[in-house]
Amino acid sequence: MRRKIPVQPADDPRNNPPWVQIYGPAWEPPQRAGPNSWSDYSPDRFTCSVIGTVSRDRKHLAAIATGSADTMCQAWHDCMHINSRWEPVGAPPSKQTWRLKIYLMLNDPALLLRKVAADFPEIRGQPAFAATPDGG
């Protein structure tokens, strides 16, 4: 579901359908953007810190993953954002890292999730992995 962009009139072409949306994690309460925002939070929330798209011929996919996304954002103009936290939280900036990985591969979502779980072991506690029989 896409909520209207608050800063645009309801009948604006960018709101029909809304062309940009922010997604929050399922393990946090839903959020709403302020009245001057260029996007709003979708009521749909992610269960795994990975966002991607499938090619038009459905043969390939491109995805971005991280172990610690606070939000993700997707726009209809070929734009995806995954907003990681600097880790470890509270450490001095010189000791923090920001990790993500871009995947370009055949369209195999199960393989993508296995690769993400191998690259980001901390992601296995997120709901999408906790629900699988082998834990990811």
N, C-alpha and C positions, 0 to 999 in steps of 0.2 A: 504494500500500500504506500502511496506517495502523498504526503501532505503538501498543500500549496506553499509556495515561497512567500514568506511574510512581507518582504519588501516590494513585491510585485502585486499589481491589481489581480483579482481573482480571474478576470477574463483575459489577462495577458497571455500571448502565445507560449511564453516560458512556463506558464502554469497549466497548460492544457495539452498534454499532461505535464506535471512539474518536472523540470529537466535536471534538477540536482537534489540529492537527498543524503542526509547523514544517518548512519546506523550506529547504535550503541550496543554494548554487550548484553547478552541475555541475563547475566548474573548481576546486573546493576538495574536500579529502577529506571523506567522510561523517562526521557527528557523531552523538553520542548525548547525551540529556539526563540529568541527575542523578536520583537516586532520589526527590527531593522536588519534582520538576517537575510542572506542570499540563499538560504536553504533552511529546511526544518528537519527535525529528527523523524524518521519513519517509525511507526509503531512496531514494525518488524525489526527484530534485533538479531544480531549475529550470535552463533553458538561456537564459532571457531575463528581464530584470527587469520583468515585467508579470504581474499576477494579476487575474483577473476571474471573472465569472459570467454566465450566459445566463438570460434571463427564462424563466418556465415555458412561455410560448407559443413560445419559441425565436426570437422576432422581434427582440429587442433584447439588448444586452450592456452591462454596467458593468465597468470595469476601472480599475486604478491602475497607473501605470508610473513608473519612475525610471531614471536612468542608472547607479545604483550601489548596488543592493540587496545587503546582506550575508545577509539571511534574509527569508523571507516566512512568513506564518502564515495558516491558514484554519481556521475553526471552523464547525460545522454550524448555528450560530445566527446566520446572516447576517453573519458577521464576516470581514473580510479585512484583513491588515496587510502592508505592504511596508516593510521597515526599511532605509532609505537610510543611506549614510555622509555625514557632514558633509564637504564638499569646500572647498578642497583639504585633504587629510589632513595634519595637523601644523601647519596655519596657526593663528594666534591666533584665538580664538572670534569676535572682531569681524570677521574676514576670511572666515569660513566661511559657506557657504550650504547649504541643504537643499532640493532641488527634487523635486517629484513632480507628476503631473498625473492628474486623474480624467477618464475618458472615459465618456460615455453616448451610445450610438449604435445604429444598426441592427446586427444580428448579422452582421458581416462580419469574421472574424478576420484575413484578409489585409489589409484596409483598416486595421484597428486596428494591425497591425504596421508598416505603412507610416507611419501617423501617429506612432507611438512612435519610429520611426527618424528621422523629421523633427524631432520635438521633443527627442530625446535622441541626437544623433549619436554620442556615445561608446558607445552600446549596440550599434552595428554590429559590434563585435568579439566580441560574445557568441555562443556556439555556434548559437543559433536563427537568427541573421542570417548568420553566416559560412557556413552550410549552404545558403543560398538562392542561386540562380544570379546574381541581381543584387546580392547582398550586403545585402539588406534592402529 
